[in-house]
Amino acid sequence: QEQLVESGGGLVQAGGSLRLSCAASGRLFSNYFMSWFRQAPGKEREFVATVTKGIGRNTDYADSVKGRFTISRDNAKNTVYLQMNSLRPEDTAVYYCAAGQRAPYYSDTSYGYWGQGTQVTVSS
C-alpha cells in the first residue's frame, strides 16, 4: 500500500508554531525523497521544503520559509515532519506531503505520490 497521510494542521495566531506530520508507507519512505508543498486559495501549489532519502539528509527550503520552517524525517517511523515557527498570515494554505524521485524537487510535477492535505490557518 502506497499512502501518505498528513496531520497536525490547525488554527494558530501569527507568531505561533505548528508541527505537521506525514506518515508514509515503508516503500515510499525508503526510495523517495520527501517534500512539503502548499496551496493557498487562488494560488498555484508551491514548493515549501524537501529532504532527501539518503544518509546526508540534505534539505532545501523556499525563500519564504527559510529560517522559520524545518523539515526532518524519522526513518524508523516512516514519518516526515515540518516544524513551522514564527507563522505569518501568508503561510495560510493547505499543506501537502509528497514523495518523488526525479528532479527538479521544487516542481510539483516531479512527484508521483501525494497526501490528502492538511489545513493551516494563521490569524493576524
Contacts in CASP RR format, 6 or more apart in sequence:
PFRMAT RR
TARGET T0000
AUTHOR 0000-0000-0000
METHOD contacts of the structure
MODEL  1
QEQLVESGGGLVQAGGSLRLSCAASGRLFSNYFMSWFRQAPGKEREFVAT
VTKGIGRNTDYADSVKGRFTISRDNAKNTVYLQMNSLRPEDTAVYYCAAG
QRAPYYSDTSYGYWGQGTQVTVSS
1 25 0 8 1.000
2 25 0 8 1.000
2 27 0 8 1.000
2 28 0 8 1.000
2 113 0 8 1.000
3 24 0 8 1.000
3 25 0 8 1.000
3 115 0 8 1.000
4 22 0 8 1.000
4 23 0 8 1.000
4 24 0 8 1.000
4 25 0 8 1.000
4 28 0 8 1.000
4 97 0 8 1.000
4 98 0 8 1.000
4 99 0 8 1.000
4 113 0 8 1.000
4 114 0 8 1.000
4 115 0 8 1.000
5 22 0 8 1.000
5 23 0 8 1.000
5 24 0 8 1.000
5 115 0 8 1.000
5 116 0 8 1.000
6 20 0 8 1.000
6 21 0 8 1.000
6 22 0 8 1.000
6 95 0 8 1.000
6 96 0 8 1.000
6 97 0 8 1.000
6 115 0 8 1.000
6 116 0 8 1.000
6 117 0 8 1.000
6 118 0 8 1.000
7 20 0 8 1.000
7 21 0 8 1.000
7 22 0 8 1.000
7 23 0 8 1.000
7 118 0 8 1.000
8 18 0 8 1.000
8 19 0 8 1.000
8 20 0 8 1.000
8 21 0 8 1.000
8 118 0 8 1.000
9 18 0 8 1.000
9 20 0 8 1.000
9 95 0 8 1.000
9 118 0 8 1.000
9 119 0 8 1.000
9 120 0 8 1.000
10 18 0 8 1.000
10 118 0 8 1.000
10 119 0 8 1.000
10 120 0 8 1.000
10 121 0 8 1.000
11 121 0 8 1.000
11 122 0 8 1.000
11 123 0 8 1.000
12 18 0 8 1.000
12 87 0 8 1.000
12 120 0 8 1.000
12 121 0 8 1.000
12 122 0 8 1.000
12 123 0 8 1.000
13 122 0 8 1.000
13 123 0 8 1.000
14 87 0 8 1.000
14 88 0 8 1.000
14 89 0 8 1.000
14 122 0 8 1.000
14 123 0 8 1.000
14 124 0 8 1.000
15 85 0 8 1.000
15 86 0 8 1.000
15 87 0 8 1.000
15 88 0 8 1.000
15 122 0 8 1.000
16 85 0 8 1.000
16 86 0 8 1.000
16 87 0 8 1.000
16 122 0 8 1.000
17 83 0 8 1.000
17 84 0 8 1.000
17 85 0 8 1.000
17 86 0 8 1.000
17 87 0 8 1.000
18 84 0 8 1.000
18 87 0 8 1.000
18 120 0 8 1.000
19 81 0 8 1.000
19 82 0 8 1.000
19 83 0 8 1.000
19 84 0 8 1.000
20 36 0 8 1.000
20 81 0 8 1.000
20 82 0 8 1.000
20 84 0 8 1.000
20 95 0 8 1.000
20 97 0 8 1.000
20 118 0 8 1.000
20 120 0 8 1.000
21 79 0 8 1.000
21 80 0 8 1.000
21 81 0 8 1.000
22 34 0 8 1.000
22 36 0 8 1.000
22 79 0 8 1.000
22 80 0 8 1.000
22 81 0 8 1.000
22 82 0 8 1.000
22 97 0 8 1.000
22 115 0 8 1.000
23 77 0 8 1.000
23 78 0 8 1.000
23 79 0 8 1.000
24 34 0 8 1.000
24 78 0 8 1.000
24 79 0 8 1.000
24 80 0 8 1.000
24 97 0 8 1.000
24 99 0 8 1.000
25 78 0 8 1.000
26 78 0 8 1.000
28 99 0 8 1.000
28 113 0 8 1.000
29 53 0 8 1.000
29 73 0 8 1.000
29 75 0 8 1.000
29 78 0 8 1.000
29 80 0 8 1.000
29 99 0 8 1.000
30 53 0 8 1.000
30 75 0 8 1.000
31 53 0 8 1.000
31 101 0 8 1.000
32 53 0 8 1.000
32 99 0 8 1.000
32 100 0 8 1.000
32 101 0 8 1.000
32 113 0 8 1.000
33 50 0 8 1.000
33 51 0 8 1.000
33 52 0 8 1.000
33 53 0 8 1.000
33 99 0 8 1.000
33 100 0 8 1.000
33 101 0 8 1.000
33 105 0 8 1.000
34 50 0 8 1.000
34 51 0 8 1.000
34 53 0 8 1.000
34 71 0 8 1.000
34 73 0 8 1.000
34 80 0 8 1.000
34 97 0 8 1.000
34 98 0 8 1.000
34 99 0 8 1.000
34 100 0 8 1.000
35 47 0 8 1.000
35 48 0 8 1.000
35 49 0 8 1.000
35 50 0 8 1.000
35 51 0 8 1.000
35 71 0 8 1.000
35 97 0 8 1.000
35 98 0 8 1.000
35 99 0 8 1.000
35 100 0 8 1.000
35 105 0 8 1.000
35 111 0 8 1.000
36 48 0 8 1.000
36 49 0 8 1.000
36 50 0 8 1.000
36 71 0 8 1.000
36 80 0 8 1.000
36 82 0 8 1.000
36 95 0 8 1.000
36 96 0 8 1.000
36 97 0 8 1.000
36 98 0 8 1.000
37 45 0 8 1.000
37 46 0 8 1.000
37 47 0 8 1.000
37 48 0 8 1.000
37 95 0 8 1.000
37 96 0 8 1.000
37 98 0 8 1.000
37 108 0 8 1.000
38 45 0 8 1.000
38 46 0 8 1.000
38 48 0 8 1.000
38 91 0 8 1.000
38 93 0 8 1.000
38 94 0 8 1.000
38 95 0 8 1.000
38 96 0 8 1.000
38 120 0 8 1.000
39 45 0 8 1.000
39 46 0 8 1.000
39 93 0 8 1.000
39 94 0 8 1.000
39 96 0 8 1.000
40 90 0 8 1.000
40 92 0 8 1.000
40 93 0 8 1.000
40 94 0 8 1.000
43 93 0 8 1.000
45 96 0 8 1.000
45 108 0 8 1.000
46 62 0 8 1.000
47 62 0 8 1.000
47 105 0 8 1.000
47 106 0 8 1.000
47 107 0 8 1.000
47 108 0 8 1.000
48 61 0 8 1.000
48 62 0 8 1.000
48 65 0 8 1.000
48 69 0 8 1.000
48 82 0 8 1.000
48 95 0 8 1.000
49 59 0 8 1.000
49 60 0 8 1.000
49 61 0 8 1.000
49 62 0 8 1.000
49 65 0 8 1.000
49 69 0 8 1.000
49 70 0 8 1.000
49 71 0 8 1.000
49 82 0 8 1.000
50 59 0 8 1.000
50 60 0 8 1.000
50 71 0 8 1.000
50 105 0 8 1.000
50 106 0 8 1.000
51 57 0 8 1.000
51 58 0 8 1.000
51 59 0 8 1.000
51 71 0 8 1.000
51 72 0 8 1.000
51 73 0 8 1.000
51 80 0 8 1.000
52 58 0 8 1.000
52 59 0 8 1.000
53 73 0 8 1.000
57 72 0 8 1.000
57 73 0 8 1.000
59 70 0 8 1.000
59 71 0 8 1.000
60 105 0 8 1.000
60 106 0 8 1.000
61 67 0 8 1.000
61 69 0 8 1.000
61 71 0 8 1.000
62 106 0 8 1.000
64 90 0 8 1.000
65 84 0 8 1.000
65 91 0 8 1.000
68 84 0 8 1.000
68 85 0 8 1.000
68 86 0 8 1.000
68 87 0 8 1.000
69 82 0 8 1.000
69 83 0 8 1.000
69 84 0 8 1.000
69 85 0 8 1.000
70 81 0 8 1.000
70 82 0 8 1.000
70 83 0 8 1.000
70 85 0 8 1.000
71 80 0 8 1.000
71 81 0 8 1.000
71 82 0 8 1.000
71 83 0 8 1.000
72 80 0 8 1.000
72 81 0 8 1.000
72 83 0 8 1.000
73 79 0 8 1.000
73 80 0 8 1.000
73 81 0 8 1.000
74 80 0 8 1.000
74 81 0 8 1.000
80 97 0 8 1.000
82 95 0 8 1.000
84 91 0 8 1.000
84 120 0 8 1.000
87 120 0 8 1.000
87 122 0 8 1.000
88 122 0 8 1.000
89 122 0 8 1.000
89 123 0 8 1.000
89 124 0 8 1.000
90 122 0 8 1.000
91 120 0 8 1.000
91 122 0 8 1.000
92 120 0 8 1.000
92 121 0 8 1.000
92 122 0 8 1.000
93 119 0 8 1.000
93 120 0 8 1.000
94 117 0 8 1.000
94 118 0 8 1.000
94 119 0 8 1.000
94 120 0 8 1.000
95 117 0 8 1.000
95 118 0 8 1.000
95 119 0 8 1.000
95 120 0 8 1.000
96 114 0 8 1.000
96 115 0 8 1.000
96 116 0 8 1.000
96 117 0 8 1.000
97 114 0 8 1.000
97 115 0 8 1.000
97 117 0 8 1.000
98 108 0 8 1.000
98 111 0 8 1.000
98 112 0 8 1.000
98 113 0 8 1.000
98 114 0 8 1.000
98 115 0 8 1.000
99 111 0 8 1.000
99 112 0 8 1.000
99 113 0 8 1.000
100 110 0 8 1.000
100 111 0 8 1.000
100 112 0 8 1.000
100 113 0 8 1.000
101 110 0 8 1.000
102 110 0 8 1.000
103 110 0 8 1.000
104 110 0 8 1.000
END
